[in-house]
């Protein structure tokens, strides 16, 4: 019998309800079973949505009551290629977000020094916020800086948020912030995956997950390191198990024995903060045993390229280092020009295809990692030598042409002061083994929020404009100077006829972006209106809150974020917010950020900060697109109406902006032109935000009739591909990467067809389900899966192949015939980079200790920490301090997400995981006299929290450089605001340090030192 979804529901109704309620001690009666009847079309309508939690992007079906317009049920979408109907605990409970009495029904206001919230109207709230914005902007607006350079910048307002809102809302929000002149623009990506983008971009050309979730099933060896996929991305793990059923090996390295570990063929306990040492040992093993995929390495990487004579490395430092004083945020810096390649008279890097020259990249690589022998790596990491060797053997076996290995990583790698170099190390391994661009390969960044990829693409970060265009800085005083500076390195690379150097098209993408922002202005005018960053200054999350702690801001937007729990050194963030004049908090529920003034240790009567809370819709209450980790842009539809008087984020943005703009039209003010001329009227249908209109604007239009290669495109036609964007104002595109996502053929993100060619079906590409940037390509760098003739290295699972006339399979990463262009088209040189001279802390990764460590030295060099680290000299750190002898880390649990803001308000999830705990080994518990289940104090140099002791065998003591080291771990999902009685505890981020990676400023929250004691 063929069972469709509705028949399945009928057949299993009694079982489903009995399962749901049986554990509560009763058997459902006939009335309880009527809930299933309510899912029928007589009572409710169905819409499809995407889960609002992690970046896997699971499909949901939402049932909405036709009379009440409220959600009845959410369940997994059985047609969806990724989750195939399944959900994790969080996905299964999404309807409880919509139907939740804790959601404020209308805006709330906290007056200066007030002790309570009060309800206010939307008109009053938006009107008062607009007044605050204008007053602060006008008072703190800088037309010129101290050097006399035009900057057109508002220094008195900062923003954080959001990775939870739709793509269309993200684009609108960044446009609003930049029209106001803000440079302190940050969001979740800075503190979760910001180290991914420069690491992968330096290695391959783009900063995104290289493959996609379904493709994991094609792997021969899956390495889960720096993540816990089985618990934190549960549905992703089904693709790991599918690979394992076909014979793949699963390797897991982790400080704890996790649920991922329990399924692994090999698990290895390691000390947190030592992954570069371990992976450096893997590189040494591959090179010492000649296990590289040689044709791949010669054809597709810069292994044969010669490095200039000025480059060197000695005792932990690369050539050109300058140590800074304590007055600087960064401990030191390098003169990266000394790391340049050896170039010929044409300015192109020299190569030695025999790989014999001592200064070719691969020989410098061998020399660099000759110190990373098995004994030293084991001593520093605490890992068992036999397990390390088994890991090296298993993973390096994927270096054969017909094999592929993949890596699944997340915060365990990103949140370190060497986070970029963690990811760079594995990227280099994958290039050596030929695992990039192939089915079952890749470096797969597992995003932790439903739209953190999209919100990064649309540039809710200070250093980016949408599509990874660069933020202007003060030294580039004209549009022409700006595009020339950003394009020149790629024009130099294009001198090699085989290098596509795709970023030479930068002027086309920038001009089209500016036209989308300001349709009636020239590129020169629009560029002048953009706020300019100071040369040499960064505006990262940690620096934003440090500036806030020094009272440098008057106003602050916390949009869909909870920095009072989610940011490193959260106590500092909470104190800093008391220095503000006003704050706007947009969220589903009140949280620790909006209510910081009434939190632990606070006296509301002494805190001046005005706070406006604006209630927003949940994901199933609105329409728009989000991007998952695998770059799939998926459309979700509105089911229930927004609860109470809450509004979608897009509506809040446009309504607030209309009030701000009206004030500037009426009263004038500091540089009103960018506010008056912003394209906000193109975002709306009537008075409301229209996701389809913004999606089309992001894709881009022809602004006049244009003839390109004998084809004429009429004014107002949607641009079908970014290859057609122009630099003369004749095209607009809010984000060039998304050009092709909404075309005259329709909304590509809304597609739901599983139709595939035989070649595509063989590896599960699903090219007609949703849409994937760029131009619907599912596997990045896929031409690297073939040799120079277009023949796949692994024909049995080809991603693309040349059939004599064209590429078939996936959309090729560049459509040229085989041998015409290198495969890594976004790199100036066209090759995957084993040697990456663009990073702030070195072209090769090097092991340094975390900023807080039990050791005063280590075995690889005299440099204890990353010499270029971001730190604040006035903040104390614990280094080899006997008061804090334990290595601590933070982690996630399946039942909660991020700061727990959404999940702690979800009854099912809170019941399953009600309070903070600290996991420790049996040996440590015995040493401290702690029993399982007891409340204990966990303390660092920054503060302390209570937690319930979880004594397990999942952690064990390690011997590290001759010393016994104990490790502890805490989930970071808790906060004082919910549960309201305080029984959940507070944030683990009250313990973590505000130190960061020099490339991105991402905080080092995955390793610090602490102590545990009985209460």
NORKA-V175837 format. One line per field, one symbol per residue. ss: DSSP state (A for helix, B for strand, O for the rest). phi: phi as a letter, one per 30 degrees, with the letter a starting at -180 (. if undefined). burial: b if it has 24 or more other C-alpha atoms within 12 Angstrom, else e. Layout:
ss->???
phi->???
burial->???
This chain:
ss->OOOOAAAAAAAAAAAAAAAAAAOOOOOOOAAAAAAAAOOOOOOBBBBBBBOOOOOOOOBBBBBBBOOOOOBBBBBBOOOOOOOOOOOOAAAAOOAAAAOOOOOOOOOBBBOOOOOOOBBOOAAAAAAAAAAAAAAAAAAABBBBOOOOOBBBBBOOBBBBOOOOOOAAAAAAAAAAAAAAOBOOBBOAAAAAOAAAAAAAAAAOOOOOOOOOAAAAAAOOBBBBBOOOAAAAOAAAAAAAAAAAAOOOBBBBBBOOOOAAAAAOOBBBBOOOOOAAAAAAAAAAAAAAOOOOOAAAAAAABOOOBBBOOOOOBBOOBBOOBBBOOOOOOBOBBBOAAAAOBOBOOOOOBOBOOOOOOOOBAAAAAAAAAAAOOAAAAAAAAOOOAAAAAAAAAAAAAAAOOOOOBBBBBOAAAAOOOOAAAAAAAAAAAAAAAOOOOOOOOOBBBOOOOOOAAAAAAOOOOOOBBOOOBBOOBOOOOOAAAAAAAAAAAAAAAOOOOOOOOAAAAAAAAAAAAAAAAOOOOOAAAAAAAOOOBOOOOOOOAAAAAAAAAOOOOOBBBBBOOOAAAAOOOAAAAAAAAOOOOBBBBBBOOOOOOOOAAAOOOOOAAAOOOBBBBBBBOOAAAOOBBBBOOOOBBBBBOOOOOOOOOOBOAAAAAAAAAAAAAAAAAAAOOOOOAAAAAOAAAAABBOOBBOAAAAAAAAAOBBOOOBBBOOBBBOOOOBOOOAAAOOOOOOBOOOOAAAOOOBBOOBBAAAOBOOOOOAAAAAAOOOOOBOBBOOOOOOOOOAAAABOOOOOBOOAAAOOBBBOOOOBBBOOOOOOOOOOOOOOOOOOOOOOBOOOOOOOOOOOOOOOOOOOOOOOOOOOOOOOOOOOOOBOOOOOOOOOOOOOOOBBBBBBOOOOOOOOOOOAAAOAAAAAAOOOOBBBBBAAAAAAAOOOOOOBBBBBBOOBBBBBBBBBBOOOOOBBBOOBBBOBBBBBOOOBOOBOOOOOOOOOAAAOOOOOBOOOOOOBOOOOBBBBBBBO
phi->.dcddddddddcedddddddcddcjbcdcdddddededddddcbccbcbbedcdddiddbcccbddddicdcabadddddddchjdbdedddceddddcbdddedadbbcdeidcbdbdbdddddddddedddddddddcdcdbcddiddbhbcccbbbbkbcccdedddddddddddddjdcdcbaeedcbbddddddddddbkbccedcbeddedddcacccbiabedccbedddddddddddcjdcccbcadcccddedcddbbbdbdejbddeddddddeddddchcddddddddcbceddccddddabbhjbdeidbdcdddcdcdaacddddcdddcdddicddbbddicddcdeddddeddcddcdedddddddidddddeddeeddddddddeccbbbbcbbddcddbdbeddededdddedddciccicdicjccdcdcbebdddddecidbdcbceiiddddbedcdbddddddddceeddddddddccdhddddeeddddddddddbdccddddddddddcddeiccbdeddddddddcidccbacccibbddbdcehddddddddddddabcccadbebdddcedcdeiccedccdddbcccdcddedcbclcbcdedidcbcccdcddedhcdbdeddddddddeddddddddcikdhdedddcddeddccciccdbddddedddejcddadbcbhicccdejddddaddcdbccidbcadaedcdjdbcddkdddddbccdbdddddecidhdcchbbddhidcbdiddddbddcidddbedbddbaccjbadbjddddjcddeidbddcdddecibdcdcbdcddbkdbdbdbdedcadccabdcadddcedcedacddcdbcbhcddbdcdcbcacbedbbhdiedddcceeddddbdadbbdbddddeddciccejddbccbbdclbbcaddccbddcbdbcbhibdcccbbbdcccaddbdddiddjbddddcddcbbdddbiddcccaacabbbdd
burial->eeeeeeeeeeeebbeebeeeeeeeeeeeeeeebebbebbbeeebbbbbbbbbbbbbbbbbbbbbbeeebbbbbbbbbbebbbbebbbbbbbbbbbbbbbbebbbbbbbbbbbeebebeebebeebbbbbbbbbbbbbbebbbbbeeeeebbbbbbbbbbbbbbbbbbbbbbbbbbbbbbbbbbbbbbbbbbbbbbbbbbbbbbbbbbbbbbbbbbbbbbbbbbbbbbbbbbbbbbbbbbbbbbbeeebbbbbbbbbbbbbbebbbbbbbbbbbbbbbbbbbbbbbbbeeebbbbbbbbbbbbbbbbbbeebbbeebbbbbbeeeeeeebbbbbbbbeebbbbeeeeebbbbeeebeeebbbbbbbbebbbbbbbbbbbbbbbbbbebbbbbbbbbbbbbbbbbbbbbbbbbbbbbbbbbbbbbbbbbbbbbbbbbbbbbbbbbbbbbbbbbbbbbbbbbbbbbbbbbbbbbbbbbbbbbeebbebbbebbbbbbebebbbbbbbbbbbbbbbbbbbbbbebbbbebbbbbbbbbeeebbbbbbbbbbbeebbbbbbbbbbbbbbbbbbbbbbbbbbbbbbbbbbbbbbbbbbbbbbbbbeeeebeebbbbbbbbbbbbbbbbbbbbbbbbbbbbbbbbbbbbbbbbbbbbbbbbbbbbbbbebbeeeebbbbbbbbbbbbbbbbeeebbbbbbbbbbbbbbbbeebeeeeeebeeebbbbbbbbbbbbbbbbbbbbbbbbbbbeeebbbbbbeeeeeebbebbbbbbbbbbbbbbbbbbbbbbbbbbbebbbbbbebbbbbbeeeebbbbbbbbbbbbbebbbbbbbbbbbbbbbbbbbbbbbbbbbbbbbbbbbebbbbbebbbbbbbbbbeeeebbbbeeebbbbbbbbbbbbbbbbbbbbbbbbbbbeebbbbbbbbbbbbbeebebbbebbbbbbbbbbbbbbbbbbbebbbbbebbeeebbbbbbbbbbbbbbbeeebbbbbbbbbbbbbbbbbbbbbbbbbbbbbbbbe
